[in-house]
Each structure stands twice: as C-alpha cells, then as structure tokens.
Amino acid sequence: MDNNLRREIILDNYQDPMNRGLIDDNNYLKVNTSSDSCIDNLDFMMKVEDGIIKDIRFDGEACAISTSATSIMIRSLIGKKLEDAKNILTNYQNMINEEKYDSKLLGELNVYDEICKQPNRKNCALLPSNAIEKMLVKLENE
C-alpha cells in the first residue's frame, strides 16, 4: 500500500472516527480497555442480535493509531456474523503479530500491515481488537 494513502486513511479515521460516543442502552455489552504503555483508555459498547453485530461504539482518550484502528475495525465488523467477526479479528491480530494472515479479509485494516516496524505501536493497534474479543467472550459465556 502506498504510504501516502496509508497516512491519509489513518489520519481520516483519527480525526473523524466512526461511532465515537457512548449511548445509554442496556442491550449493549460493555468493556473498558487501556494500555500500560501510553494514554490509551477506551470504553467499548457492542450490540449483537441474532448472531450479527448490529453496532459498536467507543469513547475515551487514545492515540492516533488506537483511535483510527478502532474506527476502521468498527466499520469492518458491523453487520458481520459473529464467526466472521472472529475470523477478521484473528487475521488482524496475526497481521499485527507478524504471523500468517489472509489480507483479503481485512480490507482497510491492512493499513496496519507495517506496524510491526514500530513495536511500541503494536499495543495501540491491538487495543480495539482485544476489547471486541473480550466482549465476544462475554457474549459466549452468557
């Protein structure tokens, strides 16, 4: 991917992230996630109906990588069946951790395919996937 396009996608999703802002609705699963190494501290909400992710929202303080990754991930997961969402999350996490992954599943999330060159940013890029994964585990245990 062209580096200028990569920067543009990240910056656009940082400056105008999708679904920023929490709502008061008990039909959403909720989780907080934060980073030990930086300011990232985000609250997430997810609504699932009939095995499909209907909505994901977030709010809090986070760097450009965490915020943009959250925005792109939300866009990538809304409307997906839970199994498809889990597959996207696994492939995304594998990409960040320099393991085998299917880039065709990730769409715009591929902008982080070189984040491994900045190891200190890997946690930032993984923050949203870890939070959504926690909510999926909570859902399975209910």
N, C-alpha and C positions, 0 to 999 in steps of 0.2 A: 504494500500500500504506500502510496505517495505520502511523504512526511508532512507536506502542507495540508493535504486532505485530512490526515490523521489529527493534526493540531486543530484544524477547523471543527471537526466533529467533536473532539474533546471539549474545546472551548464553548461551542454552541450548547452542549449538554450541561456544562458547568454554569454558564450564565443564565440559561433558561431551561432548567431541568423539568422533566415530565413528572407530574403528580407530586410536587413538593407541597407539603401542608397536610396535617393530620385532620381527621374528622372524628366526631363523636358518634360512634356506631359500634354496638356490642357484637355485631355479626362479623367483625374483623378479628383475625389473630393478630397479636401484638408482640413485638420483641424489640429490645434495645441492643445495640452492638456498639462497641467502641474499640479504639486501638490503644495499645500500651505505648506505642512509639510516637504518636502525634496527637493532634487535636480532634481527630475524627470521633464523633459521638452522635449516632443516628438512631432514631426511633422509626420502626417499620410497622406497617399495617397491611394485612393481606386478606382479601375476601375470596373464598372459594365456594362455588355452588356446583353441585352435580359433577364433581371431579374436574372442574375447569376453573382456572384462576380468572376471576372477574375484575379484580382491582388490586393494585399495590400502591401504597402511599408511603411517603417518608418525610422526615423533618429532622433538623438538628444542625450541628456545625461539622463541616468536613472540608477537606482539601479538594482541589480541582479533580484529581483522579478519582477519589471516592464518590464525589457528587456526580461526575459525568458517568462513571461506571454504573451507579445506581440508576440514573435516568435511562441509559441505554438498556440496562437489564430489565427494568420495568417494562419498557416498550417491547422488549423481546419475549417477555413471559405472559403478559396479559392476553387472555384468550386461549392459552395453551392448556391442554390436558396435563394433569399432574405428572404423569410418566414422561411426557415430552419435556416438561419444565425441568424435571430431574436430570434428564439426558443433556439438556442445554447447560445446566449448572455444572454437571460433571465434566463436560467437554471444556467449558470455560475455565474451571479450576485446573484441569490438566494443562491447558494452554499456558496459564499464568505460572504453573509449576514446572514448565518445560517438559511435559510428558506428552504422550501421543494423544491427539485430539482430532476431531472432524471439523475443520474450519467452515464447511458448508452449513453446519447447524448454527453457527454463531452470528452470522450477519455482521452488523455494525460492531458487535463486541470484539471483532478481530482487530479493532484499532489498538487493543492492548497486547497484541501478539509479540511486541518487543519490550514489554515492561520488565521482563526478566533481566534486561541490560541495566536496570536500576533496581537492584534487590531491595532497597529500602522502600520502594513504592509498591512492591508486591502485596503487602498487607492492605494498603489503600485500595488496590484494585480488587482484592478478595473480600473486602468488608461487606458489600451488598450480597454477594453470593452466599457468604456464611450466614447472614441474617435470614435470608429467604430459606436457606436449607434448615435453619433452626425452626422456622415456622412450619415447614413441611413435616419435620419430625414431630412437632407438637400436634399437628393435624392427624398424623398416623397413630399417635398414642391416645387420642380422644375416643 
